[in-house]
Amino acid sequence: LNGKNLYNFKDKSGKKIFKEFAAVCKANNEGFVDYVWPKPGFDKPQAKVSYVKLFKPFNWVIGTGAYVDDVTKKLQQEALKSISDMRYGKSGYFWINDFDYKMVMHPIKPSLTGKKFINTPKVPFVQLAADALKKCNCDKTYIKYKFYNPATKKYEFKVSLVIVFKPFNWIIGTGAYISDITPIIKKDALKAVKNTKFGKSGYFWVNDMNYKMIMHPIKT
């Protein structure tokens, strides 16, 4: 599928799913689409629901989905592990906190996981992220703060993008020290998305708003 224009691609029920993905993102920046998709071990395509979100910097539609019969609490835990393993560039990673100022997952400092951070200068981004998103009533924003840089062994200014992941009510964040900021390399970002899997058959793909498949890790 990679590199093909999938505007007219239909699932077995006749739905133009990639057109639907783009339409949802164009209208609301994010949303859910239901359809049927081949599933290993089954003769017929199975019902699936995907969450898609517009990533405006690259004009990508980033999506992930689950077969309806696989949606369990375990899926959330697998997604959590997958995000914790995601890396990009030289030192890029993602953390997750919630709107109650609780750290859900931090891959670099796991000792922070499960703790609440309110009025904590050494770990300010949890509260900053939740408060900023509540204040703007939006699905993403940027925050600036100081955090310990292990490379320099100093507290340095850092800028992070924080995004609301509505299905689990998570705040997913990623950032960079201002001193380290360089142009984003699409190749590294695509590699991270391609190599990320969760659950029995969960994966991520990327297409753009012009219906072109940029990357799909599964050959069909």
Stockholm file with secondary structure:
# STOCKHOLM 1.0

chainA/1-220         LNGKNLYNFKDKSGKKIFKEFAAVCKANNEGFVDYVWPKPGFDKPQAKVSYVKLFKPFNWVIGTGAYVDDVTKKLQQEALKSISDMRYGKSGYFWINDFDYKMVMHPIKPSLTGKKFINTPKVPFVQLAADALKKCNCDKTYIKYKFYNPATKKYEFKVSLVIVFKPFNWIIGTGAYISDITPIIKKDALKAVKNTKFGKSGYFWVNDMNYKMIMHPIKT
#=GR chainA/1-220 SS CTTCBCTTCCCTTSCCHHHHHHHHHHHHSEEEEEEEECCTTCSSCEEEEEEEEEETTTTEEEEEEEEGGGCSHHHHHHHHHHHHHCCBTTTBCCEEECTTSBEEECSSCGGGTTCBCSSCTTSCHHHHHHHHHHHHTSSEEEEEEEEEETTTTEEEEEEEEEEEEGGGTEEEEEEEEGGGCCCCCHHHHHHHHHTCEETTTEEEEEEETTSBEEECSSCC
#=GC SS_cons         CTTCBCTTCCCTTSCCHHHHHHHHHHHHSEEEEEEEECCTTCSSCEEEEEEEEEETTTTEEEEEEEEGGGCSHHHHHHHHHHHHHCCBTTTBCCEEECTTSBEEECSSCGGGTTCBCSSCTTSCHHHHHHHHHHHHTSSEEEEEEEEEETTTTEEEEEEEEEEEEGGGTEEEEEEEEGGGCCCCCHHHHHHHHHTCEETTTEEEEEEETTSBEEECSSCC
//
